Amino acid sequence: MSIWIFFRLIGALALLMFGMKSMSDSLQKMAGPQLRHVLGTMTTNRVTGILSGALITAAVQSSTATTVMTVSFVNAGLLTLAQAISVIMGANIGTTLTAWIMSAGFSFNITDFVWPAFFLAIILIYSKKRKIVGDFIFGISFMFLGLGTLRQTGIDMDLAHNQPVLDFFASFDPYSFITTITFLIIGSVLTMCVQSSAAVMAITMILCSTGVLPIYQGIALVMGENIGTTVTSNIAALTANTQARRAALAHMFFNVFGVLWILVVFRPFIDLVCGFVGYDAEMHKGDPGFIANAAKLSFVLAAFHTSFNLANTFILVWFVPQIENLVCKVIRPKKNADEDDFRLRFIQQGIIKTPEISVLEAQKEIHCFAERIQRMFEMVRVLLGETKQDQFVKLFTRIEKYEGISDSMEIEIAKYLDNVSNAHLSDDTKAKIRAMLREISEIESIGDSCYNIARTINRRIKGKEDFTQDQYEHMHQMMELTNQALSQMITTLVGHKSDNDVNRSFNIENEINNYRSQLRSQNINDVNNHLYTYAIGTMYMDIIQECEKLGDYVVNVVEARMGVRQHEA
């Protein structure tokens, strides 16, 4: 085998992997919100959960994308862990469609049909309205070009007459259980190294279709690929939260259990699949019809992959509660829950995601950010009425800590969105990211206003004068209006645009502005009438003005979320 054939082999594999990723990303851009809707509504029971997982994975050609999407829903409280497990089972079934596509590509030369598709794709890419469709056609064309190139490379390699390769595989006893385990491990390691089960499946199809690798060892490689792909997701989930790691572990348990029981009935099960496809595993090279028989090998691998996952799902679907209990016992939540509360909850850098999933996670994180800021404001309201010195100092220190958390969250979410924006995005996703960047900037400004109010209260405590009873009442009333604005903002962030009335936020803002103007005029009169000093009046108005500024920031967040301006509503 020459060095150029080797380069053509790895280049074809790279082309195949790139094509599948491009096709998957494009499909998710086109149908991202719809996919999330399906996943959120079709999981009322185990059966619908399995169906939704299978359909979505078959559509986007990525079980990883489905798994990550599922974890995001678990984190958001929209799916239970039990529902997520059933979806992951379905994802394993849906991903077997890839093997059937590849087997079709190996059965005949498909590259002749690719070139017109490339021409059509480039036309669509340069038309703004059909750009994503063009990306999808490009992706599927690259995938089939890679498959066609792999098929031709396998023929050119002439492995059937390559003696060193033949001697290597002949050194393994095809009837030995140790050989099966060895190839299972090789399949797992290869999948972990290249991080693509499709690439390992393609290599297996080349080896089997050329007659170099017996079907039993080829299927052992496929079984290893099933384990290897779950190891990758578990490594990626190490930096994620508890529920993400539990979902990844459930995925591993599902596949490992399937491999274990298949090993018990290994040859009878494979013989059953071969009989279904019409492949004769005992036929030798010299026998008539050998070439036609060998052409069915790729379909045997695809049929086994589907049968294995269907049978495994049928067995384990009755034990979903037990699987849930098992993964919960193995992976327990972290003991220090308070510290964990100050970390990003929904954004996990370790899990590979697509832009649509990343945007969903960022939206959940922004909602969490807003809730933390409202808790910070509640602390400020308590601080205003706190009379005990030690409690005051403790609460003020906590508010200071929250202000630092607010700054960190803005930076982390913005950094995450910046990374997402580097991907090839749809216009709708770009607009969402711009809106979210504005949202986090304004929410951080709300945190600054809360801290400024707390500092003013602290300055009053260190002075000799106190606010009058009327001033306290006015400040509490202003803070109540401000808190209403914050609550309405959070409602707007979590709901659908069509379900939210933006005028509610604008009306509260008008109330805040009118009340500020009223108190400002009254303050001038009270100072002139010597009801309190100018210094205490200044601190009093600083708090009132800061609440009004906070209300402005709230309106800015609502405008960014709803895509409207106050004067337009």
Beta strands, then each sheet from edge to edge (+ up, - down):
end
